[in-house]
Amino acid sequence: MSSARLNSKVSSADVRQCAAEIIDVIPVVMNAVRTSMRNNISEGLSIPQFRCLGYISRQPGSSVSDVAGFLGVTLATASAMIDRLVRAGYVLLETSLEDRRRVALNASAQGKALVDRIRSAARRDMAETLAAAEESQIEALMDGLAALKKLFRRE
């Protein structure tokens, strides 16, 4: 068993079933989110470029290596993607204050506005889908999401 102790009131079978449900449901939800974002991306951005811009927006001062690690691509691929975002005016390159040899990446105001617009559209699309749920289902989802956030958030 991992270092996290199993709550004595929850059986290991229940925990395994919950884990299986999460593994089954999260990809379905993420597919809906990706579809919504894909439908709302314009400006000539690809999905990987949007993911790159979104990461830089959430992680100000990140490096090319950070982006490559997040996207699961080579440094050369991340660098080329970032160059396109810089040329489009969505990302700013700045010399890192900690290490002058390192470039810090930051989303420009235009880049932040684009990310916010696409995410807002995705939230709207998700809300339209969730509008079909009953109030008790929304309350249960909110409780479950709060529990997932608490268990999986890395700070």
C-alpha positions, -999 to +999 in steps of 0.1 A: +000+000+000+012+035-007+021+060+020-015+073+020-034+053+045-067+038+035-097+052+055-109+024+077-145+029+066-137+025+029-129-010+016-100-015-008-125-030-033-145+003-031-113+023-036-103+002-066-138+005-081-137+043-076-103+044-093-117+024-122-146+048-126-123+078-126-101+061-153-132+054-174-149+088-169-121+114-171-112+106-207-148+111-218-150+144-200-116+155-214-127+146-249-157+169-245-134+197-232-109+192-261-137+191-286-151+224-273-117+240-273-109+227-308-143+242-320-134+275-304-098+278-314-092+301-343-064+326-349-046+298-369-036+280-337-032+242-336-043+223-305-006+217-294+001+254-298-030+262-277-018+237-250+016+254-251+001+288-248-022+276-220+007+262-201+028+294-204-003+314-193-007+292-162+031+290-155+045+325-160+083+325-163+085+289-175+113+277-197+114+259-230+123+227-212+093+231-189+070+234-220+087+204-237+082+183-206+046+193-203+038+186-239+059+155-241+079+168-271+116+174-278+132+207-270+134+215-307+097+209-312+088+231-282+112+258-293+097+259-328+062+260-313+072+288-290+088+307-319+055+307-338+036+319-307+062+347-302+059+358-339+021+358-335+024+381-305+010+356-279+042+349-260+070+371-247+106+360-242+124+376-213+158+369-198+153+351-165+161+371-134+176+340-117+198+328-146+207+352-175+214+322-198+178+311-194+148+325-212+116+330-192+083+326-212+053+347-204+019+351-222+014+385-236-019+404-229-031+392-263-021+356-255-038+357-221-070+372-237-070+344-263-066+317-237-093+333-215-117+335-245-112+298-255-115+286-219-146+307-214-162+292-245-154+257-232-169+265-198-200+277-216-202+245-236-197+224-204-225+244-187-248+237-215-242+200-211-246+201-174-278+221-176-296+188-183-286+175-148-308+176-117-298+198-088-288+168-067-265+156-095-248+190-097-244+190-059-229+154-060-206+164-089-194+195-070-187+174-039-168+148-060-148+175-078-139+191-045-127+157-032-107+150-063-091+185-062-081+179-026-067+145-032-048+152-064-037+189-062+000+192-062+012+223-044 
